[in-house]
Each structure stands twice: as structure tokens, then as C-alpha cells.
Amino acid sequence: MQPRIENPALTLPGVMPALHRLSAAVSAAGIPDTTAKLVELRASQINGCSVCVDMHSRELAAAGEPAHRIFTLAAWRETPYFTDAERAALALTEAATRLADRPDPVPDEVWQEAVRHYDERQLSALIVAIATINVWNRINATTRQITGDWISEWIAPKKTVPQAA
């Protein structure tokens, strides 16, 4: 397996720092780090981004998340392992990631459930986090970026990645 081209976020000047700034703004908004990582992993599963699925799964594991939560994330509706707030964030993630799948991309009931659990600043952060991971997924999937053991080098020293995927 080979990528089609080098990662555009590394090739095009200014892209990587801009994406890092978005991620830093999200981190400062007060949503739990675990929730942010679950959002990133779920969107990446939907979009089939191997780099991001690998990276965010490893980040969650490195942060001490139990394996059963990581392994069952794709079926979060059918498991008891997620809080109501996480469920609201995951439903919002799925709706905002699959915009073209329905006439009303983010139904009122999805939005209202998110509003029950997050204030406006946190909702803003969730929306930006969802948009940012979708950017990464689209860059990586389009150019067929390849995951691998190099991911562990990003995670092990700091326990989190500076939102590189």
C-alpha cells in the first residue's frame, strides 16, 4: 500500500498549523477529552479513515479508556457503555458527518439532546471538532494515507497527539 501523494496538510504551507489551532481551540472549550476523542474516532469510522481510526483508538487506550468502550463505539446505541452526554455528542457527530444522508441533516431532536448536555461554548467546540476531524478524514481517505506503527510514536510520549489526524 502506498499513499497517492504526501499528506496535503504537510505539503501545503499553513494547513497543519491552522488545523492545530482549531484543535487547540476545541481543547480549551471545556468538553471532556474522552468525549472529543470518541467524536474523532466515530467520525473516522464512518468516513473509513484508517489513520484516524488507528490514532484515536490508540489515544483512547493510552488515556486509560476500557477496551470495551473503544471496541463497541461503532454500535454505541446498542451498548450501555456511554453516558447520556457522550451519546448526545455521538449522535451529533453522526448527523454532522453524514449531512447528505437525509433532508434534515441535523434533526431537532439530535440538536436538542446535545443542548441538554452542553452549553453554547461546548456545542461550538463539538461542531468545530466534528468539522475538523472530517477535514482530516477527507484529506487522508482521498489521498489514501497509510496508517502504521508510526502512530504509536505520536501517542506514547505525550499520551495524546497534537491533533495530527
Legacy VTK file of the C-alpha trace (Angstrom):
# vtk DataFile Version 3.0
C-alpha trace
ASCII
DATASET POLYDATA
POINTS 165 float
0.000 0.000 0.000
1.191 3.453 -0.878
-0.398 6.873 -0.420
-1.370 8.649 -3.630
0.613 11.744 -2.618
2.252 13.092 0.503
-0.300 14.291 3.019
-1.600 17.663 1.744
-1.630 19.042 5.299
2.148 18.623 5.266
2.629 19.784 1.685
0.551 22.944 1.611
2.075 25.672 3.804
-0.146 26.827 6.630
-2.578 23.898 6.670
-1.087 21.931 9.554
-0.755 24.955 11.867
-4.328 26.012 11.028
-5.702 22.569 11.872
-3.687 22.516 15.081
-5.126 25.909 16.065
-8.661 24.589 15.515
-7.904 21.610 17.722
-6.367 23.814 20.415
-9.489 25.989 20.454
-11.654 22.882 20.868
-9.459 21.615 23.714
-9.863 24.890 25.583
-13.676 24.890 25.387
-14.427 22.535 28.252
-15.647 19.346 26.640
-14.128 16.235 28.206
-11.072 14.976 26.337
-12.591 11.486 26.221
-15.705 12.862 24.539
-13.583 14.688 21.965
-11.628 11.505 21.206
-14.824 9.446 20.928
-16.186 12.029 18.474
-12.980 11.859 16.426
-12.989 8.079 16.398
-16.679 7.788 15.477
-16.454 10.227 12.558
-13.308 8.446 11.378
-15.093 5.085 11.475
-17.921 6.496 9.358
-15.502 8.021 6.861
-13.216 4.986 6.660
-10.061 6.881 7.586
-7.598 4.213 8.706
-5.038 6.710 10.002
-7.560 8.457 12.246
-9.304 5.264 13.396
-5.941 3.826 14.386
-4.712 7.040 16.003
-7.806 7.866 18.029
-8.311 4.266 19.142
-4.756 4.252 20.439
-5.197 7.652 22.089
-8.257 6.433 23.943
-6.420 3.298 25.059
-3.381 5.324 26.146
-5.686 7.603 28.153
-6.996 4.557 30.022
-10.317 4.057 28.245
-11.560 0.483 28.694
-11.272 -1.683 25.586
-14.985 -2.467 25.545
-15.821 1.231 25.022
-13.346 1.541 22.175
-14.393 -1.724 20.523
-18.129 -1.033 20.714
-18.099 2.604 19.662
-19.474 1.815 16.197
-22.500 0.263 17.950
-22.804 2.858 20.731
-26.617 2.931 20.543
-26.781 -0.782 21.407
-24.373 -0.739 24.340
-24.659 0.524 27.925
-21.094 1.862 27.993
-21.640 5.512 27.084
-23.055 8.365 29.144
-26.056 10.377 28.006
-23.764 13.323 27.253
-21.443 11.122 25.163
-24.471 9.705 23.330
-25.638 13.217 22.507
-22.171 14.115 21.174
-22.012 10.895 19.141
-25.477 11.456 17.636
-24.448 14.998 16.683
-21.217 13.637 15.226
-23.034 11.116 13.066
-25.580 13.664 11.831
-22.976 16.335 11.048
-20.698 13.796 9.359
-23.485 12.353 7.193
-25.006 15.637 6.024
-26.225 14.298 2.686
-27.966 11.236 4.116
-31.279 12.945 4.965
-33.267 16.065 4.070
-32.839 17.485 7.578
-29.156 16.736 8.196
-29.171 17.524 11.919
-32.698 16.855 13.188
-34.078 18.995 16.003
-34.171 16.020 18.388
-30.433 15.426 17.889
-29.720 19.111 18.427
-31.968 19.396 21.479
-30.350 16.388 23.130
-26.924 17.965 22.602
-28.219 21.243 24.073
-29.346 19.344 27.195
-25.755 18.321 27.906
-23.537 21.090 26.555
-23.541 24.869 26.845
-23.106 27.094 23.796
-19.307 27.208 24.065
-19.119 23.414 24.357
-21.580 22.929 21.477
-19.433 25.243 19.393
-16.393 23.164 20.293
-18.179 19.933 19.370
-19.200 21.357 15.995
-15.660 22.546 15.280
-14.232 19.202 16.468
-16.595 17.319 14.145
-15.750 19.607 11.239
-12.014 19.315 11.909
-11.957 15.526 12.085
-13.997 15.407 8.901
-11.330 17.568 7.226
-8.626 15.141 8.371
-10.691 12.135 7.264
-11.262 13.602 3.824
-7.607 14.509 3.347
-6.405 11.078 4.469
-9.046 8.976 2.702
-8.811 10.893 -0.584
-5.037 10.551 -0.743
-5.031 7.035 0.778
-2.726 7.905 3.637
-1.451 4.741 5.287
-1.601 4.031 8.979
1.050 2.008 10.723
3.183 1.613 13.779
4.427 5.175 13.303
1.183 6.228 15.017
2.482 4.918 18.357
5.382 7.392 18.167
2.871 10.258 18.155
0.930 8.914 21.120
3.382 7.290 23.532
5.488 10.297 24.589
2.604 12.696 25.332
-0.353 10.320 25.700
-2.174 12.485 23.156
-1.469 13.582 19.624
-1.452 17.260 18.766
-4.492 16.575 16.544
-2.381 15.488 13.576
-5.144 13.268 12.252
LINES 1 166
165 0 1 2 3 4 5 6 7 8 9 10 11 12 13 14 15 16 17 18 19 20 21 22 23 24 25 26 27 28 29 30 31 32 33 34 35 36 37 38 39 40 41 42 43 44 45 46 47 48 49 50 51 52 53 54 55 56 57 58 59 60 61 62 63 64 65 66 67 68 69 70 71 72 73 74 75 76 77 78 79 80 81 82 83 84 85 86 87 88 89 90 91 92 93 94 95 96 97 98 99 100 101 102 103 104 105 106 107 108 109 110 111 112 113 114 115 116 117 118 119 120 121 122 123 124 125 126 127 128 129 130 131 132 133 134 135 136 137 138 139 140 141 142 143 144 145 146 147 148 149 150 151 152 153 154 155 156 157 158 159 160 161 162 163 164
